[in-house]
Amino acid sequence: MRLLLGRPVMETFEERRQERLAVTKLLPTQVYVPIECLERGKTEPFFQESAENPNRPLMQKMQAFLEGGVGEEKVLLIHGAAGSGKSTFAKKIE
């Protein structure tokens, strides 16, 4: 750690702040993590991951639904806990 002796604290603080800002400029400004979904299983518990009901990429499920290749389904419900990415996903498909 550098010595602060004889240096103003705010000068040292600003130097450190500029170093951190330079590092953060290298980071991507937006990150999207594709979310996965579960379909309703055939047995209880219906919405639990299993060998028969694995997680699937939600974007693939959405594309199949929009193309009409999912059978008789008329409504696709996107449901999840707060912060799970529902609104972000909705913005991604707009």
N, C-alpha and C positions, 0 to 999 in steps of 0.2 A: 504494500500500500504506500502510496506517495505521502510524503510528509506535507502537512499543511502549514508548517512553521513559516511565518512571514508572508503567507499568501492570504488574500481576502477570501473568506468563505464563499461569498457569492461568485467570485471568479472561478473558483474550483468547481462549484456547483454547475455553473454555466458550461464549463469545459466538459464535464461529465455528461451533461444533458445533450450537448452537441454530438458527443461520441455515440450515445444511445440512439439519437435521431438518425445518424448516418447508417447505423445497423438496421433500423426498422425500414429505411427506404429500400432495402434489398428484398424485403418480404413482399409477397403478393398482396394486392389490395383487397382481393376477394377470393374466398375459398368456398367451394361448394362440395359437400360430401354427399354423394348419392345415398338416399335412404332406401331401406328395404321394407318389404311388407310381408304380411302373412295373409293368406286367404283363409276363409272359414273352413276348418277341418270337418271331417265326416263324423267324428266322435268327440265326446267331451274329454277334456276341455277343448273347445272349438278353436280358440285363438292361442295355441301354444305351439312353439316350434317342435317339430319331430321329423323323423325320417320320411313319413308320409306327407308332411306339411312343412317343407323347408322355407326359409326366408327367400324371397325373390326380389330382384330390383324393381322398385316401384315405377320407374320410368317405363320399363318394358310392359308392365301390367297396364299402365295408363295408355300406351300406344295401342296395345291390343284392344282395349276397351273402346277407344276412339275410332278404330278401324272396324269395329263391329265383330271382331273375331273371338269374342268371349261368350258366345251363345246368346241366351235370352236376357242377359243383364241389361237393365235400363238405367240403373243408378250405381255409381261407384262412390262409396263412402270412404273418405280419408279421415281416419280417427287416430288420435294418439295423445300422449301426455303433453303438457305445456312444455314448449321448447324442443319438441321432437323433430321439427322441421316442416310442419304442414304448410305454413304460410310461405316459407322459402321455396318449397316445392311448387306451390301454386304460382308464385312469381316466375319460376323457371319455365313453366309450361305456357305462360301467357304469350 
